[in-house]
Amino acid sequence: MARKGLLPVGLLAAVLAAAPSAATAAEGWKPTRTVELIIRTSPGGSNDIAGRTVHRVWSELKLLPVPSAVVNRSGGEHSIAYTYVSQRGDPHTIGMMSTPMLVSPLGGRTQLTHHDVTPLAYLFTEPMIVLARAESPLKTGKEAVEALRKDPAALSVALTSNGHRISIGMPLAKAGVAIKSVRMPAFKGGGETVTAVMGGHADLVVTSVSTSVPHVPAGTMRGLAVSSNSRLGGPLPDVPTWRELGYQSSGSWKGVMGPKGMSADQIAYWEEILRKVAQSEALREYADKNQWLLEFKGAADTRKWLDEEYALLKVAMTELGLARASQ
């Protein structure tokens, strides 16, 4: 006979079987098969470095309950990778995102915007740097700008995206350079642009600072200007800022996105994983080494920031003649 106030054993078992446990309900969604982290450039550049660093940190900390892999899907100024993540529609497939997520649709290079994916986190800002071969007669960004002002065809500038065009375009526009006449060959990744300059196939490269870290202290390349507000430390203290040279420029940023239509539980899961990555000592050490400026934002704050940044970039790109009028 059941004691007063207690459910019979059979009924209690049925209730427990029918309802999820408090622990299960609290856990919410989590991946159940291999996770893919999509990187939108070829191996070797700053975007590849950032993605592989994030992957290495969550692997070393054993943050995921399943295996994970890095997959490079380069091309289309990052739109191939963004489209892949968007069309997969699977929270097991997420991807790194950066400045081209905003500037490519503004420039009319893709119809896909940040509204077609689910922003999960903003991780850090990375200043842009202009580099030349060590043998180049150019010593600063001001000298490069002046050379292009006199002759827009005097130098070729290797880059990978419209974000790089904006970074170099802002000082060029202020100096009155005929930007449309400047040769700016596009490559699939930062590693390729550095190789092009090192091999003499281009005169300058605009890239994120992490790409330059091995080359500047080695004496094979020279930094001409960085987009940060003040000079950087580490191996780059002698590189002047665009600001001290009398110009303005823009940097890059790195974040993570998933497919559109992710559930609240799925977003919350990935936001927490990425928060742990961003707050880890391993990422902080790597950020210090590569001059990354850590500035974590969660999913909601990242969505808000993307909307605001899109509006600001639309103004800047319109002034530079890089925005399509319909955007």
Secondary structure, 3 states (H helix, E strand, C coil): CCCCCCCCHHHHHHHHHHCCCHHHHHHCCCCCCCEEEEECCCCCCHHHHHHHHHHHHHHHCCCCCCCEEEEECCCHHHHHHHHHHHHHCCCCEEEEEECHHHHHHHCCCCCCCHHHEEEEEEEEEECEEEEEECCCCCCCHHHHHHHHHHCCCCCEEEECCHHHHHHHHHHHHHCCCCHHHCECCECCCHHHHHHHHHCCCCCEEEEEHHHHCCCCCCCCEEEEEECCCCCCCCCCCCCCECCCCCCCCCCEEEEEEEECCCCHHHHHHHHHHHHHHHCCHHHHHHHHHHCCEEEEECHHHHHHHHHHHHHHHHHHHHHCCCCCCCC
